[in-house]
Amino acid sequence: MKALVLVVALAASAAAAPQLAPATATPAPSPAPQLEGAHSGAPYWFKTYSTAPYKEIWTGDLALINFERDLPKAVAAIEGNGGVLTQPLANFVSSRKDKTQQIVFSFPRKNAAALLKSLRTLGDLPDPKVQAVGAPIPLDEVRAKIAVMMKEKTDRSAELARVPAAAAAEEEILEHLLMVEEIASHVVVEVRFDMTVRQK
């Protein structure tokens, strides 16, 4: 009996003693999970797109070959390419002595190449400095997301029906994308050009 008690006591003591594990290399920590979108380059589905108007502000100098003769032609070229002066020409700052004239006007950006080509037939016009106001809507990106979500709604309608919260979130995202697409499809990007005209 005493021997049995002694064996039990020794076993308990051995179990309580600290155990030395064989030396092994510490495994490297697993990489943190990456979120889709911002980290992996895949579409970020919760991205919202601003619908505020996007426009550009240009500044530049037009050096005319003949100031008196070509200034009316420059105005005609502006108006012929959809440009609208912000006020009557006579109200802009000008100097007949120094042969300089300020003109500020707005025009559709889609006409930019044609307008610059017309003005450059009258004199020297370097590429204007461009300042963007707002952010253009990436229409191709928006349409690609819509296509994926519409296909998923059709192909996985049964699965979505079993997760109503996820389905509702997807529907809200899709509604936002469709609204953005509608706005972007009809927007006309305007350019405001602050141009100084002078004698070459």
WOLINHU-V832814 format. One record per backbone hydrogen bond with DSSP energy under -1.0 kcal/mol. CO is the residue of the C=O (numbers start at 1). NH is the residue of the N-H. If there is no record, write none. Layout:
co=CO nh=NH
co=CO nh=NH
This chain:
co=1 nh=5
co=2 nh=6
co=3 nh=7
co=4 nh=8
co=5 nh=9
co=6 nh=10
co=7 nh=11
co=8 nh=12
co=9 nh=13
co=10 nh=14
co=11 nh=15
co=12 nh=16
co=13 nh=17
co=37 nh=41
co=44 nh=47
co=55 nh=133
co=56 nh=192
co=57 nh=131
co=58 nh=194
co=59 nh=129
co=60 nh=196
co=62 nh=198
co=63 nh=124
co=64 nh=200
co=66 nh=70
co=67 nh=71
co=70 nh=74
co=71 nh=75
co=72 nh=76
co=73 nh=77
co=74 nh=78
co=75 nh=79
co=76 nh=80
co=78 nh=83
co=79 nh=82
co=84 nh=106
co=88 nh=91
co=89 nh=92
co=93 nh=102
co=95 nh=99
co=95 nh=100
co=99 nh=199
co=100 nh=95
co=101 nh=197
co=103 nh=195
co=104 nh=86
co=105 nh=193
co=106 nh=84
co=107 nh=191
co=108 nh=111
co=109 nh=112
co=111 nh=115
co=112 nh=116
co=113 nh=117
co=114 nh=118
co=115 nh=119
co=116 nh=120
co=119 nh=122
co=122 nh=65
co=124 nh=63
co=129 nh=59
co=131 nh=57
co=133 nh=55
co=137 nh=139
co=138 nh=142
co=139 nh=143
co=140 nh=144
co=141 nh=145
co=142 nh=146
co=143 nh=147
co=144 nh=148
co=145 nh=149
co=146 nh=150
co=147 nh=151
co=148 nh=152
co=149 nh=153
co=150 nh=154
co=151 nh=155
co=152 nh=156
co=156 nh=160
co=157 nh=161
co=160 nh=163
co=163 nh=167
co=164 nh=168
co=165 nh=169
co=166 nh=170
co=167 nh=171
co=168 nh=172
co=169 nh=173
co=170 nh=174
co=171 nh=175
co=172 nh=176
co=173 nh=177
co=174 nh=178
co=175 nh=179
co=176 nh=180
co=177 nh=181
co=178 nh=182
co=179 nh=183
co=180 nh=184
co=181 nh=185
co=189 nh=109
co=190 nh=56
co=191 nh=107
co=192 nh=58
co=193 nh=105
co=194 nh=60
co=195 nh=103
co=196 nh=62
co=197 nh=101
co=198 nh=64
